[in-house]
Amino acid sequence: MDKFNIAIDGPAGAGKSTIARLVAGALGFIYVDTGAMYRAVTWKVQQEGLLPEQETEVAALANRMQIELIPGDEGQQVIVDGVDVTKAIRSTDVTTHVSQIASYGAVRHLLVALQKQMTVSKGVVMDGRDIGTHVMPDAEIKVFLTASVKERAERRFKELENSGTNTLTLSELEQDIARRDQFDEAREISPLRRAHDAVLMDSTSMTIEEVVDEILGLCKDKV
Ligand code: C5P
């Protein structure tokens, strides 16, 4: 089978990561969660005691830190300067500040360059906000996955409750998701936007399996 690349973009909590991981597994491709890279920078910023507003210092830190993404069956493992931060980057503290860090041009420039390198040999399913528009404008398949804010908040709530890490109410989660959407859509550099050639999928009343099947269906003529 010839390898090809798949870009999956969409707002927070639309199910991109789960779906991208399952699609990658079905095709034997590598799954890359780019949100984890912005989260890794945010985690490091907090570890170093920097404020998210210190843009110059944040950019310098991003430049000297090392991020490794290790694909695994359970998802992607994230290592920052030798420390496994896979769980730590999902904290509420990181989630609250990540969109601000991700709005800095120097940080995006650096991470997008790393992401582009990962796609060169093809066979990658990458999820994020700007994958179809900036990171892989030539991806053979592009999907823009969305769902209503209410549905996305409910899914996140269940996910966090199941992992025993939830500290927020459903309505707080709904507000956080709406706030991040707004921040990601309004930022100047690479805002969250559907690529003109991306297939729009609204998963509000679809199961994970249905979305995965639909994406695999799009891949049929590539196989
Ligand atoms: O996907 P996830 O919700 O983990 O991403 C965390 C944040 O990272 C997003 O809210 C967004 O601000 C930022 N992000 C981005 N571009 C990407 C992936 C994530 O700006 N390609």
Boltz pocket constraint, residues with backbone or C-beta under 6 A from the ligand:
constraints:
  - pocket:
      binder: B
      contacts: [[A, 12], [A, 13], [A, 34], [A, 35], [A, 36], [A, 38], [A, 39], [A, 98], [A, 99], [A, 100], [A, 102], [A, 103], [A, 127], [A, 128], [A, 129], [A, 130], [A, 131], [A, 180], [A, 184], [A, 190]]
      max_distance: 6.0
